[in-house]
Amino acid sequence: DDDSSQPVQVPRDKLLGGLLSDGFDERSCLSRYQSFLYRKELGHKPSSYLISRLRSYEALHKRCGPYTESYNKTLEQLKSGKQSGLSDCNYVVWISFSGLGNRILTLASAFLYALLTNRVLLVDRGVDMDDLFCEPFPEVSWLLPSDFPITNQFNSFNPKSHHCYGNMLKNDILANSTGSVVPPFVYLHLAHDYGDHDKLFFCDQDQTFLKKVPWLIMRTDNYFIPSLFLIPSFEQELGNLFPEKETVFHYLGRYLFHPTNQVWGLITRYYQAYLANADEKIGIQIRIFDTGIGPFQHVIDQILACTMKENLLPQVNRVEFIASPSGNQSKAVLMTSLSSGYFEHVRNMYWEFPTVTGEVIGVYQPSHEEHQQTEKLMHNRKAWAEMYLLSLTDKLVTSAWSTFGYVAQGLGGLKPWILYKPENQTAPDPPCGRVMSMEPCFHAPPFYDCKKKTGVDTGALVPHVRHCEDMSWGLKLV
Ligand code: GDP
């Protein structure tokens, strides 16, 4: 009949369940509406409340973003150093800082903070933010204008700066001025080396004060969202936005981070050439924090022990030359690492010996950049493309402590097997374990009870904020 000539109706949800707004030009950022073609359907759906808050954020951003009337007005206050009453738009300025994985996690954190506090997020473009990411909000840019008056001070902001919030508290600068003079801007130092006073950012009382400051300039290299869930005044709103707590970064990440066309080319060409046709795609992300030149035997041992024990990859038969073929199922293994030694070992093993299952194993690694090079455009494009490619795999193995791996797992909605950190140059036993949730780990959380003003184990207060699998003092949402 007529119906049979119709193409099969595949559910096409390029807007990801309403997460994305429809108002963009497709060609200027192909990844935005094409990503769904490369990903599996998620088991979860974004809450309708999250969707409505994103749409209202977009309206706020349009009203308050760069060069709007409100922006210009609030900027005047910054220039004159005086604040004249409450401003109609308030801002969080995110300073570009640290490796790319870290930057992606901190941007998501800053955005959620902006959402919770009705602020507008503006992004310091650093060397390459606009080269890597498309604009996430319709019509008005998220990039901090290059003529922003205090950009040239960003480099000199540190925990001891006059404008640093922790430092102001320490020196009682604010106590004297309560109510009367509110500074037009405050520098929030939330990097791993922050002090006890900076950490008071995570207390309600301090949030009440910060509400009055129109410009918050933030530098961080940490995914601080787990601690936002411990601030009582944010609790209900966060619960409404994210009824499923482990999807926070997943949704924020897929909302915010769309590779530019150049990076999308790197991703899609690689995907089509090496991954698309495999029956199963396995990602293995190797990040070594030890000094010294690899490959290290204990890391090779750990990779093989983990992938075999967890049945991610088949054993090889070292006795027979030809395996009995059993259906010729194929697996594509995507490895990422700064060096090529681990990849070569795994690839050679599956070339030199047949698998016991007869499966065909292809092993691929897009690049081996040898060392971290934060300022180089192509280097960071490749890093972004590799995180994204890892997120397109079916099963993922990541390395402890690495934000590069956290980004991949979160975007992909994957619960990875995490390779525990080796101690004393030996592979740990067990070599890896499945994580509790796909959320990233907050590596430097505060351990402070704001009400009782004493230390407290913040990983033991509520069931959904726990210590991480790969870092015992870290916090993650589950
Ligand atoms: P983390 O240090 O593992 O938490 O991750 P970051 O992304 O913040 O910083 C590491 C940086 O080193 C990355 O941004 C890349 O520049 C580089 N890098 C580390 N591992 C890889 C890799 O597997 N592939 C590529 N292309 N770059 C990597």
Residues whose N, C-alpha, C, O or C-beta is under 5 A from the ligand:
A	BS01	GDP	G99 L100 G101 N102 I286 R287 T336 S337 L338 S367 E369 Q372 Q373 H379 K382 A383 E386 W401 S402 T403 F404
